[in-house]
Amino acid sequence: MRLRRIERGHRLIGKLRLTVVRWLLGDRAPDIVRVLFYRPELFGEPFSACLERALRGPSEWSVGERELFAAFVSRLNRCKF
């Protein structure tokens, strides 16, 4: 019974977040955003931490160069962001 309440709470918070994203974008949230918001403790937080290390951690490239590479790859993959 408790697990169902936790699941229901996760869904409600996720739906609220997705509603805000939809309102801001004027369109459906991208799939990666939906995955990050669904169960943040299982995927969203570890994945976000990995991205943070990749984009902000020690590197020969500047933060701006890494962001530019990420934007270029997103464009090639036809991502909306």
N, CA and C atoms as an extended XYZ file, in Angstrom:
243
Properties=species:S:1:pos:R:3:atomname:S:1:resname:S:1:resid:I:1 pbc="F F F"
N         0.819       -1.193        0.000 N   MET     1
C         0.000        0.000        0.000 CA  MET     1
C         0.862        1.255        0.000 C   MET     1
N         1.912        1.262        0.821 N   ARG     2
C         2.782        2.431        0.902 CA  ARG     2
C         3.478        2.692       -0.439 C   ARG     2
N         3.895        1.628       -1.100 N   LEU     3
C         4.557        1.772       -2.393 CA  LEU     3
C         3.651        2.467       -3.404 C   LEU     3
N         2.372        2.149       -3.383 N   ARG     4
C         1.437        2.793       -4.311 CA  ARG     4
C         1.350        4.295       -4.040 C   ARG     4
N         1.356        4.675       -2.758 N   ARG     5
C         1.316        6.101       -2.427 CA  ARG     5
C         2.563        6.805       -2.931 C   ARG     5
N         3.712        6.159       -2.760 N   ILE     6
C         4.967        6.748       -3.245 CA  ILE     6
C         4.915        6.892       -4.760 C   ILE     6
N         4.479        5.832       -5.438 N   GLU     7
C         4.357        5.889       -6.898 CA  GLU     7
C         3.418        7.004       -7.325 C   GLU     7
N         2.288        7.130       -6.665 N   ARG     8
C         1.317        8.155       -7.001 CA  ARG     8
C         1.935        9.539       -6.808 C   ARG     8
N         2.697        9.728       -5.729 N   GLY     9
C         3.357       11.001       -5.474 CA  GLY     9
C         4.370       11.336       -6.543 C   GLY     9
N         5.130       10.332       -6.973 N   HIS    10
C         6.102       10.559       -8.037 CA  HIS    10
C         5.409       11.008       -9.315 C   HIS    10
N         4.334       10.342       -9.638 N   ARG    11
C         3.613       10.681      -10.854 CA  ARG    11
C         3.042       12.089      -10.800 C   ARG    11
N         2.515       12.469       -9.657 N   LEU    12
C         1.939       13.802       -9.526 CA  LEU    12
C         2.994       14.883       -9.684 C   LEU    12
N         4.115       14.725       -9.003 N   ILE    13
C         5.191       15.716       -9.111 CA  ILE    13
C         5.713       15.751      -10.538 C   ILE    13
N         5.914       14.583      -11.143 N   GLY    14
C         6.379       14.534      -12.526 CA  GLY    14
C         5.413       15.203      -13.478 C   GLY    14
N         4.124       14.967      -13.280 N   LYS    15
C         3.121       15.584      -14.150 CA  LYS    15
C         3.105       17.098      -13.988 C   LYS    15
N         3.247       17.558      -12.760 N   LEU    16
C         3.294       19.009      -12.541 CA  LEU    16
C         4.497       19.633      -13.239 C   LEU    16
N         5.638       18.997      -13.112 N   ARG    17
C         6.843       19.511      -13.781 CA  ARG    17
C         6.667       19.522      -15.294 C   ARG    17
N         6.118       18.441      -15.837 N   LEU    18
C         5.905       18.373      -17.283 CA  LEU    18
C         4.896       19.410      -17.751 C   LEU    18
N         3.905       19.698      -16.929 N   THR    19
C         2.928       20.736      -17.268 CA  THR    19
C         3.614       22.086      -17.371 C   THR    19
N         4.532       22.370      -16.448 N   VAL    20
C         5.274       23.632      -16.493 CA  VAL    20
C         6.142       23.688      -17.745 C   VAL    20
N         6.820       22.593      -18.067 N   VAL    21
C         7.660       22.557      -19.277 CA  VAL    21
C         6.804       22.757      -20.515 C   VAL    21
N         5.665       22.091      -20.565 N   ARG    22
C         4.767       22.245      -21.721 CA  ARG    22
C         4.301       23.689      -21.853 C   ARG    22
N         3.962       24.305      -20.725 N   TRP    23
C         3.521       25.701      -20.729 CA  TRP    23
C         4.641       26.623      -21.215 C   TRP    23
N         5.873       26.376      -20.782 N   LEU    24
C         6.997       27.229      -21.186 CA  LEU    24
C         7.364       27.040      -22.654 C   LEU    24
N         7.339       25.793      -23.120 N   LEU    25
C         7.716       25.514      -24.506 CA  LEU    25
C         6.567       25.702      -25.486 C   LEU    25
N         5.355       25.586      -24.990 N   GLY    26
C         4.200       25.642      -25.874 CA  GLY    26
C         4.030       24.364      -26.665 C   GLY    26
N         4.686       23.295      -26.223 N   ASP    27
C         4.643       22.015      -26.922 CA  ASP    27
C         4.920       20.913      -25.902 C   ASP    27
N         4.820       19.681      -26.335 N   ARG    28
C         5.116       18.521      -25.489 CA  ARG    28
C         6.577       18.565      -25.065 C   ARG    28
N         6.852       18.164      -23.837 N   ALA    29
C         8.230       18.141      -23.333 CA  ALA    29
C         9.045       17.110      -24.108 C   ALA    29
N        10.324       17.400      -24.381 N   PRO    30
C        11.172       16.407      -25.048 CA  PRO    30
C        11.256       15.124      -24.210 C   PRO    30
N        11.496       14.010      -24.876 N   ASP    31
C        11.509       12.712      -24.196 CA  ASP    31
C        12.526       12.662      -23.057 C   ASP    31
N        13.708       13.251      -23.246 N   ILE    32
C        14.718       13.188      -22.186 CA  ILE    32
C        14.228       13.911      -20.938 C   ILE    32
N        13.509       14.990      -21.099 N   VAL    33
C        12.962       15.714      -19.952 CA  VAL    33
C        11.927       14.850      -19.243 C   VAL    33
N        11.115       14.155      -20.006 N   ARG    34
C        10.107       13.281      -19.420 CA  ARG    34
C        10.773       12.156      -18.628 C   ARG    34
N        11.848       11.595      -19.147 N   VAL    35
C        12.567       10.530      -18.439 CA  VAL    35
C        13.217       11.075      -17.165 C   VAL    35
N        13.832       12.241      -17.246 N   LEU    36
C        14.487       12.829      -16.069 CA  LEU    36
C        13.498       13.125      -14.950 C   LEU    36
N        12.290       13.527      -15.291 N   PHE    37
C        11.292       13.891      -14.288 CA  PHE    37
C        10.515       12.693      -13.750 C   PHE    37
N        10.468       11.583      -14.477 N   TYR    38
C         9.605       10.473      -14.074 CA  TYR    38
C        10.032        9.885      -12.724 C   TYR    38
N        11.256        9.405      -12.631 N   ARG    39
C        11.780        8.840      -11.393 CA  ARG    39
C        13.188        9.393      -11.178 C   ARG    39
N        13.307       10.626      -10.712 N   PRO    40
C        14.610       11.279      -10.624 CA  PRO    40
C        15.634       10.517       -9.790 C   PRO    40
N        15.199        9.832       -8.748 N   GLU    41
C        16.166        9.132       -7.892 CA  GLU    41
C        16.763        7.908       -8.585 C   GLU    41
N        16.085        7.341       -9.568 N   LEU    42
C        16.590        6.168      -10.268 CA  LEU    42
C        17.413        6.516      -11.497 C   LEU    42
N        17.035        7.556      -12.204 N   PHE    43
C        17.757        7.905      -13.430 CA  PHE    43
C        18.152        9.371      -13.478 C   PHE    43
N        17.238       10.246      -13.176 N   GLY    44
C        17.463       11.680      -13.359 CA  GLY    44
C        18.661       12.233      -12.619 C   GLY    44
N        18.775       11.938      -11.334 N   GLU    45
C        19.888       12.479      -10.552 CA  GLU    45
C        21.234       11.883      -10.969 C   GLU    45
N        21.387       10.539      -11.110 N   PRO    46
C        22.677        9.997      -11.558 CA  PRO    46
C        23.064       10.479      -12.959 C   PRO    46
N        22.089       10.531      -13.861 N   PHE    47
C        22.376       10.979      -15.227 CA  PHE    47
C        22.787       12.446      -15.243 C   PHE    47
N        22.083       13.265      -14.462 N   SER    48
C        22.420       14.688      -14.387 CA  SER    48
C        23.812       14.891      -13.798 C   SER    48
N        24.160       14.084      -12.803 N   ALA    49
C        25.509       14.179      -12.213 CA  ALA    49
C        26.578       13.813      -13.241 C   ALA    49
N        26.307       12.806      -14.058 N   CYS    50
C        27.249       12.404      -15.114 CA  CYS    50
C        27.413       13.515      -16.145 C   CYS    50
N        26.310       14.137      -16.541 N   LEU    51
C        26.383       15.249      -17.493 CA  LEU    51
C        27.145       16.434      -16.912 C   LEU    51
N        26.933       16.690      -15.626 N   GLU    52
C        27.633       17.788      -14.964 CA  GLU    52
C        29.145       17.561      -14.993 C   GLU    52
N        29.562       16.331      -14.730 N   ARG    53
C        31.001       16.017      -14.780 CA  ARG    53
C        31.541       16.181      -16.197 C   ARG    53
N        30.756       15.746      -17.187 N   ALA    54
C        31.216       15.821      -18.576 CA  ALA    54
C        31.306       17.263      -19.064 C   ALA    54
N        30.341       18.089      -18.703 N   LEU    55
C        30.307       19.458      -19.216 CA  LEU    55
C        31.042       20.469      -18.342 C   LEU    55
N        31.244       20.151      -17.063 N   ARG    56
C        31.858       21.130      -16.166 CA  ARG    56
C        33.118       20.636      -15.482 C   ARG    56
N        33.442       19.356      -15.644 N   GLY    57
C        34.613       18.787      -14.988 CA  GLY    57
C        35.912       19.217      -15.659 C   GLY    57
N        37.035       18.741      -15.140 N   PRO    58
C        38.342       19.092      -15.717 CA  PRO    58
C        38.445       18.650      -17.181 C   PRO    58
N        38.985       19.524      -18.012 N   SER    59
C        39.112       19.224      -19.434 CA  SER    59
C        40.041       20.231      -20.091 C   SER    59
N        40.599       19.851      -21.224 N   GLU    60
C        41.395       20.785      -22.017 CA  GLU    60
C        40.498       21.770      -22.756 C   GLU    60
N        39.227       21.422      -22.909 N   TRP    61
C        38.280       22.295      -23.592 CA  TRP    61
C        37.582       23.202      -22.582 C   TRP    61
N        37.227       24.382      -23.021 N   SER    62
C        36.505       25.309      -22.146 CA  SER    62
C        35.054       24.850      -22.010 C   SER    62
N        34.371       25.393      -21.017 N   VAL    63
C        32.955       25.079      -20.830 CA  VAL    63
C        32.163       25.477      -22.074 C   VAL    63
N        32.493       26.632      -22.643 N   GLY    64
C        31.807       27.100      -23.846 CA  GLY    64
C        31.989       26.152      -25.020 C   GLY    64
N        33.207       25.632      -25.188 N   GLU    65
C        33.456       24.681      -26.282 CA  GLU    65
C        32.653       23.399      -26.084 C   GLU    65
N        32.592       22.909      -24.850 N   ARG    66
C        31.830       21.692      -24.582 CA  ARG    66
C        30.339       21.919      -24.803 C   ARG    66
N        29.844       23.082      -24.408 N   GLU    67
C        28.431       23.402      -24.652 CA  GLU    67
C        28.151       23.491      -26.155 C   GLU    67
N        29.090       24.073      -26.895 N   LEU    68
C        28.941       24.170      -28.349 CA  LEU    68
C        28.910       22.780      -28.988 C   LEU    68
N        29.788       21.880      -28.537 N   PHE    69
C        29.775       20.505      -29.043 CA  PHE    69
C        28.432       19.844      -28.746 C   PHE    69
N        27.930       20.020      -27.529 N   ALA    70
C        26.645       19.426      -27.148 CA  ALA    70
C        25.508       19.988      -28.001 C   ALA    70
N        25.532       21.287      -28.251 N   ALA    71
C        24.496       21.908      -29.082 CA  ALA    71
C        24.570       21.390      -30.517 C   ALA    71
N        25.793       21.218      -31.029 N   PHE    72
C        25.977       20.719      -32.390 CA  PHE    72
C        25.440       19.289      -32.524 C   PHE    72
N        25.770       18.445      -31.556 N   VAL    73
C        25.286       17.061      -31.586 CA  VAL    73
C        23.763       17.033      -31.462 C   VAL    73
N        23.211       17.881      -30.591 N   SER    74
C        21.749       17.946      -30.457 CA  SER    74
C        21.102       18.350      -31.771 C   SER    74
N        21.727       19.289      -32.454 N   ARG    75
C        21.196       19.738      -33.747 CA  ARG    75
C        21.231       18.605      -34.770 C   ARG    75
N        22.352       17.874      -34.795 N   LEU    76
C        22.451       16.734      -35.712 CA  LEU    76
C        21.398       15.689      -35.417 C   LEU    76
N        21.082       15.507      -34.136 N   ASN    77
C        20.076       14.531      -33.726 CA  ASN    77
C        18.654       15.096      -33.771 C   ASN    77
N        18.543       16.311      -34.267 N   ARG    78
C        17.245       16.998      -34.392 CA  ARG    78
C        16.520       17.159      -33.063 C   ARG    78
N        17.293       17.416      -32.010 N   CYS    79
C        16.699       17.694      -30.697 CA  CYS    79
C        16.166       19.122      -30.696 C   CYS    79
N        15.143       19.378      -29.872 N   LYS    80
C        14.547       20.709      -29.808 CA  LYS    80
C        15.359       21.658      -28.939 C   LYS    80
N        16.306       21.168      -28.197 N   PHE    81
C        17.058       22.019      -27.298 CA  PHE    81
C        18.523       21.983      -27.613 C   PHE    81
